């Protein structure tokens, strides 16, 4: 259900959690949120879905696992599901400044007491 970008993000998040020495109880907590950013969804999954429609003439053969791979929020959706994030969860896409916007949004959420 993960495209390549979400899979790499999953590996990075696993390593970051381990490096920080966090426990599962730290992650599965309503005060733990996830704001993730990327340039977009898995284009290989989008192309595969398109090829399926061209070949079969129907969207019914695409399959349900194509959806989480092709959403623009694929990274935040996949990571929040895999790590059971209970706080805020959304994606930001703003080209070269995406990571800075994610950090800024996270800081604002903390300052406002929302996370």
N, C-alpha and C positions, 0 to 999 in steps of 0.2 A: 504493500500500500504506500510505500515511500518511493519517491523519485530519487535520483542521485543527490540532489542538493539537500533534501531533507535527511537522507541517510548520512551524509557527511556532517550535517548539523547535529544529528543524534550522537554520532561518535564524539564530536567536539564537546557537546553538553555532558556526556558521560564522563569524559576526561576532566572537564572543568569541575564537576561535582566531586569527583574523586580527589582532585588536587586541592580543593577547598576543604576537604574533610567533612563534607556535609553528610548528614544521615537522611534516611528516607523521610523521617518525621519533619525534617527541615523543608523538604521539597513538597510533600503532600500536606500543604498547610494553606488555609485561605489567604494568608498574608504573603504567600509566594506567588508572583505573577510571571508572565512571560510576554515580552515584547520582542519580536524577532523581525528581521528584515532580510530581504533578498531582492535580486534584480527581477525575479519573476518565477513562475512555476517551471516544472520539468517540460522543456520543449520536446524532448524525445517522447514523452508520454502523450503530449498533444499531437505530435506527428503520427504516432501509432494509432491513436483514436481516429484521427482523420483518415488514415489508410484503411482502417476497418470499415468506416462508413463508405468510403469509395468502393471497396471490394464487395461489401454485402448490401449496400444501398440502405442500410438501417443503423440507427444508433443503438438498437437493442443488443448488438453483439459487442459493444465496447466493454461492458462489464463494470461492476460497481467500484473496483479498485482503481480505475482510471481517474475517478473524481478527486480523491485526495491528492493525487499526483499533479493534477492540472489546475488546482485552485491557486490563486495568487497568495493565499494564506497557507500554503502547504506546509511551510516550516513550522509556523506557530501551531497550526492544527495538529500536525503529527507529533511534535514534541510535547505539547500539553497533554495529549492523549497518552503517549508512551510513558511520560513521567508523572502522570496524574496531577497536573498543575490545577489548583482550585481557585487561584486568584485571577486577576485580569489576564486576558489572552488575546492578542491581536498582532497583526503584521503591519509593517510600514515599508513602503517602496518609494524611495525618493532619490534614485540614481546614486551618485557618488557620496551623497551625504546621509545615506540610509542608516549606517551604524551610529552616527552622531545623533540623528533624530531619535533612534531607539533609546540611546543613553539618556538624552534629554527628557523624553517622555517618561522613562522609568523614574528619573529623579523627580519630576513633577508629581508623579503618582505617590511617591514616598513623602514628598513635602506636604502634599494635600491630605496625607493620612489615609489614602485609599489603598495603600499596600504597605 
